[in-house]
Amino acid sequence: GTKGNWGNDPSSFWGVNLQYQPGAHGLFVGGGYYQIKDDDFNNYVDSNGVKYRTYSNSDTDKAKIWSANLGYKFSDKAQLWGSYAENTEADVENDSWQALFKYGNLYGGGNQGTKKGQWAVWAGYKKLGSNASLCAINWDDAFAGTKGVVAGFSVAPMDRVVFLAKYFKGKYITGSGDAERLFGRVEFFY
């Protein structure tokens, strides 16, 4: 496992993930199970007193998350996929799912091999329960505790340079209010 420092105490993590991906075309499928132990799971309540990461079983300091994904590659550029995750220990915001269609050869950003003219566009829907998508607090589009529509594009105007833009429009899962995020970044790889 690995150790991190999510709150003020160390956390531990272990997981297993299996994926089947036949090649450039066709169906792909996968699944995983992850367990995270951290005292913050049974101690955190937001400023309004709403249970956010707190479980009704205050003796539980673990997140037990299973996940599954399924998709289809129409070509080396076109892909439709979805995923589902559930934390069986959590009472609130305990599941997540997302579906996304992407087209192009530069999804999500570049690397040192990025060539001028590469591009990608994508759109979909995400519901990211904060207890099932723990790392979503750091994502660039939808964030933990929200659900809604996402869209984005990336383009390489020259070798090893990428412009990336993402947009999210939705609502908070627990509580009321709209959630919105616009994100942009220029990446240089040298």
Phi, psi and chi 1 to 4 in degrees:
 res  aa     phi    psi   chi1   chi2   chi3   chi4
   1 GLY       -  174.6      -      -      -      -
   2 THR  -118.5  159.7   59.4      -      -      -
   3 LYS  -120.6  140.9  -69.3 -156.2  176.8 -102.4
   4 GLY  -134.4 -171.8      -      -      -      -
   5 ASN  -136.9   76.9 -163.5    5.1      -      -
   6 TRP   -66.5  -51.2 -174.1   25.7      -      -
   7 GLY  -109.3 -126.1      -      -      -      -
   8 ASN   -97.6   -3.2  -65.6  -38.9      -      -
   9 ASP  -121.7  158.3   58.8  -44.7      -      -
  10 PRO   -71.4  150.8   16.3  -20.3      -      -
  11 SER  -120.4  158.2   57.3      -      -      -
  12 SER  -126.4  152.8   61.3      -      -      -
  13 PHE  -144.8  141.3  166.1   83.5      -      -
  14 TRP  -147.5  155.3   69.8  -92.7      -      -
  15 GLY  -164.9  165.6      -      -      -      -
  16 VAL  -137.6  139.2   61.1      -      -      -
  17 ASN  -141.7  129.7 -174.3  -62.9      -      -
  18 LEU  -121.3  133.5  -61.2  171.5      -      -
  19 GLN  -131.7  142.5  -60.5  -70.1  -35.9      -
  20 TYR  -121.0  120.9  171.5   71.9      -      -
  21 GLN  -139.3  106.5 -165.5  164.1    1.8      -
  22 PRO   -71.9  -22.4   27.3  -33.2      -      -
  23 GLY   155.9 -148.4      -      -      -      -
  24 ALA   -71.9  -21.1      -      -      -      -
  25 HIS  -134.4  156.2  -52.8  -67.5      -      -
  26 GLY   105.4 -172.4      -      -      -      -
  27 LEU   -76.6  141.6 -172.5   69.4      -      -
  28 PHE  -133.4  150.6   59.1   93.2      -      -
  29 VAL  -149.7  153.2   63.6      -      -      -
  30 GLY  -163.2  170.1      -      -      -      -
  31 GLY  -159.7  162.1      -      -      -      -
  32 GLY  -159.1  164.9      -      -      -      -
  33 TYR  -139.3  134.8  177.3   78.9      -      -
  34 TYR  -136.3  141.5  -46.8   91.6      -      -
  35 GLN  -130.5  128.5 -173.1  167.7  -63.5      -
  36 ILE  -124.0  132.1  -55.9  162.3      -      -
  37 LYS  -114.9  124.5 -178.4  178.5  179.3 -175.5
  38 ASP  -161.0  135.4 -167.5  -65.5      -      -
  39 ASP   -61.6  -23.0  -72.0  -20.3      -      -
  40 ASP   -64.0  -21.5  -71.3  -21.6      -      -
  41 PHE   -64.1  -27.3  -72.9  123.8      -      -
  42 ASN  -114.6   17.2   58.5   17.9      -      -
  43 ASN  -126.0  -11.1  -69.6  -32.9      -      -
  44 TYR   -93.3  124.9 -174.0   84.4      -      -
  45 VAL  -133.5  135.3  176.0      -      -      -
  46 ASP   -72.5  177.9   74.3    9.6      -      -
  47 SER   -65.7  -18.5   61.0      -      -      -
  48 ASN   -93.0    5.0  -63.5  -40.2      -      -
  49 GLY    79.2    9.8      -      -      -      -
  50 VAL   -84.3  136.1  174.9      -      -      -
  51 LYS   -65.7  125.1  -73.1 -175.0  176.8 -178.0
  52 TYR  -117.8  -60.5 -174.1   60.0      -      -
  53 ARG  -108.6   -2.4  -71.6 -166.4 -178.7   96.9
  54 THR   -77.1  136.9  -55.7      -      -      -
  55 TYR   -99.9  153.4  -56.4  159.7      -      -
  56 SER   -66.6  -29.1   63.1      -      -      -
  57 ASN   -86.3   96.5  177.0    0.6      -      -
  58 SER   -70.7   -7.9   61.4      -      -      -
  59 ASP   -81.8  -11.1  -65.2  -28.8      -      -
  60 THR   -87.2  122.7  -58.8      -      -      -
  61 ASP  -118.2   23.4   61.6   -4.3      -      -
  62 LYS  -123.2  148.3  -68.5 -176.2  177.2  118.1
  63 ALA  -107.5  127.0      -      -      -      -
  64 LYS  -117.6  102.6  -64.3  178.8  179.7  177.7
  65 ILE  -114.9  126.5  -58.6  170.0      -      -
  66 TRP  -112.4  151.0   65.9  -89.9      -      -
  67 SER  -143.2  156.2   66.0      -      -      -
  68 ALA  -144.3  144.8      -      -      -      -
  69 ASN  -138.5  152.7   62.5  -78.5      -      -
  70 LEU  -149.8  140.5  176.7   67.3      -      -
  71 GLY  -160.8  175.0      -      -      -      -
  72 TYR  -140.0  129.4 -168.3   83.7      -      -
  73 LYS   -95.9  112.4  -72.2 -175.8  175.7 -178.6
  74 PHE   -77.0  -31.9  -59.9   97.2      -      -
  75 SER  -159.3 -174.5   69.1      -      -      -
  76 ASP   -71.6   -8.4   59.6  -15.9      -      -
  77 LYS  -113.0  -30.2  -70.1 -174.3  178.5 -179.6
  78 ALA  -104.9  131.2      -      -      -      -
  79 GLN  -149.5  138.3 -174.3  178.6  125.6      -
  80 LEU  -122.3  129.2  177.5   65.6      -      -
  81 TRP  -148.0  160.3   65.9  -91.2      -      -
  82 GLY  -145.3  160.3      -      -      -      -
  83 SER  -148.7  156.9   65.4      -      -      -
  84 TYR  -139.1  142.1  179.0   81.3      -      -
  85 ALA  -141.5  146.2      -      -      -      -
  86 GLU  -142.4  134.9 -176.6  174.8  -26.4      -
  87 ASN   -98.3  108.3 -179.0  -13.8      -      -
  88 THR   -73.2   -9.0   58.7      -      -      -
  89 GLU   -95.0  -16.8  -63.9  -66.2  -52.5      -
  90 ALA   -91.1  152.0      -      -      -      -
  91 ASP   -99.6  -34.2  -60.9  -43.1      -      -
  92 VAL  -120.0  149.2  -65.1      -      -      -
  93 GLU    43.9   49.5  -64.1 -168.1   29.0      -
  94 ASN   -95.7    1.0   62.0  -12.8      -      -
  95 ASP  -136.7  158.8   67.6  -20.6      -      -
  96 SER  -142.5  147.6  -67.6      -      -      -
  97 TRP  -151.9  155.2   70.7  -90.5      -      -
  98 GLN  -153.3  150.0   50.7 -169.7  -45.2      -
  99 ALA  -136.0  138.1      -      -      -      -
 100 LEU  -148.2  138.5 -167.1   71.8      -      -
 101 PHE  -112.5  131.4  178.3   78.1      -      -
 102 LYS  -132.0  146.5   53.2 -172.3  176.2 -178.4
 103 TYR  -138.6  130.3 -172.8   82.5      -      -
 104 GLY   127.0 -179.6      -      -      -      -
 105 ASN  -120.0   22.2   54.1   10.8      -      -
 106 LEU  -138.7   44.1 -168.0   60.0      -      -
 107 TYR   -68.2  127.2  171.5   70.3      -      -
 108 GLY    79.5   -1.4      -      -      -      -
 109 GLY   130.4  179.2      -      -      -      -
 110 GLY  -117.5 -164.4      -      -      -      -
 111 ASN  -158.4 -170.4   56.3   44.8      -      -
 112 GLN   -66.7  -18.9  -66.5 -138.1  -11.5      -
 113 GLY   -92.0    5.0      -      -      -      -
 114 THR   -65.4  132.4  -59.0      -      -      -
 115 LYS  -111.0  149.4  -60.1  -69.1 -177.4 -161.1
 116 LYS   -53.5  134.8  178.0 -179.4  177.9  179.0
 117 GLY    96.7  -12.9      -      -      -      -
 118 GLN   -69.0  148.6  -73.1 -176.8  -74.2      -
 119 TRP  -160.4  167.0   61.1  -85.6      -      -
 120 ALA  -160.1  151.3      -      -      -      -
 121 VAL  -130.9  152.7  -65.7      -      -      -
 122 TRP  -153.9  156.8   57.3   91.1      -      -
 123 ALA  -156.1  152.0      -      -      -      -
 124 GLY   179.8 -163.1      -      -      -      -
 125 TYR  -133.5  140.0 -174.9   88.6      -      -
 126 LYS  -134.2  137.5  -67.5 -177.1  178.1 -175.7
 127 LYS  -124.1  113.6  176.0 -168.6  176.6 -158.2
 128 LEU  -118.2   84.9  -57.4  175.8      -      -
 129 GLY   -59.7  132.4      -      -      -      -
 130 SER   -63.7  -23.1   60.4      -      -      -
 131 ASN   -91.9   -5.9  -74.6  -43.9      -      -
 132 ALA  -112.9  -20.1      -      -      -      -
 133 SER  -124.7   69.0  -64.1      -      -      -
 134 LEU   -62.1  -37.6  -58.5  175.7      -      -
 135 CYS   -81.3   -3.3   64.9      -      -      -
 136 ALA   -66.7  -12.7      -      -      -      -
 137 ILE   -63.3  -18.8   51.1  178.1      -      -
 138 ASN  -105.7    4.4  -62.0  -41.3      -      -
 139 TRP   -72.8  159.5  -72.3    6.1      -      -
 140 ASP   -88.4  -21.2  -60.1  -30.2      -      -
 141 ASP  -108.9 -102.5   52.2   18.0      -      -
 142 ALA   -67.4  151.1      -      -      -      -
 143 PHE  -128.5  163.7   42.3   98.5      -      -
 144 ALA   -52.6  135.6      -      -      -      -
 145 GLY    89.3   11.9      -      -      -      -
 146 THR  -128.6  165.2   62.9      -      -      -
 147 LYS  -145.0  142.9   59.0 -176.6  176.6  178.9
 148 GLY   161.9 -167.9      -      -      -      -
 149 VAL   -91.5  139.1  175.8      -      -      -
 150 VAL  -123.3  150.3  -65.7      -      -      -
 151 ALA  -152.3  154.8      -      -      -      -
 152 GLY  -168.6  170.3      -      -      -      -
 153 PHE  -153.4  156.9   75.1   93.1      -      -
 154 SER  -141.7  146.9   54.9      -      -      -
 155 VAL  -147.4  145.2   63.1      -      -      -
 156 ALA  -106.8  102.3      -      -      -      -
 157 PRO   -72.8  -18.6   24.3  -29.9      -      -
 158 MET  -155.5  167.1   60.2 -174.7   65.8      -
 159 ASP   -54.3  134.8  -69.9   -8.6      -      -
 160 ARG    61.8   20.8  -62.2 -173.8  -50.2 -100.9
 161 VAL  -130.1  129.8  176.3      -      -      -
 162 VAL  -131.8  134.0  175.3      -      -      -
 163 PHE  -104.6  128.9  176.6   72.6      -      -
 164 LEU  -127.9  133.8  172.3   74.1      -      -
 165 ALA  -136.6  139.1      -      -      -      -
 166 LYS  -136.8  147.6  -62.1  179.8 -178.7 -178.4
 167 TYR  -137.3  139.4  179.5   70.3      -      -
 168 PHE  -132.3  136.0  167.7   75.7      -      -
 169 LYS  -138.6  121.4  174.5   90.6  171.2  145.7
 170 GLY  -168.6 -149.8      -      -      -      -
 171 LYS  -137.0  162.4  -62.2 -163.7  173.8  -70.6
 172 TYR   -79.0  140.7  -70.7   95.8      -      -
 173 ILE   -71.3  -48.6  -62.8  168.8      -      -
 174 THR  -104.7  125.8  -55.2      -      -      -
 175 GLY    94.5 -170.4      -      -      -      -
 176 SER  -119.0  167.8   60.2      -      -      -
 177 GLY   115.5  155.1      -      -      -      -
 178 ASP   -88.1  151.1  -66.6  -27.7      -      -
 179 ALA  -124.6  135.5      -      -      -      -
 180 GLU  -149.3  143.9 -173.3  173.5   25.1      -
 181 ARG  -150.7  135.3  179.2  178.6  -83.6  179.5
 182 LEU  -121.3  127.4  177.6   61.3      -      -
 183 PHE  -130.7  136.8  174.7   83.6      -      -
 184 GLY  -140.7  148.7      -      -      -      -
 185 ARG  -155.4  144.7  175.8  173.2   63.3 -143.5
 186 VAL  -111.4  126.8  177.8      -      -      -
 187 GLU  -111.5  135.6  -59.7  173.6  -30.5      -
 188 PHE  -119.1  129.2  -61.3   90.4      -      -
 189 PHE  -119.9  108.2  -60.3   94.8      -      -
 190 TYR  -132.1      -  -69.3   99.0      -      -
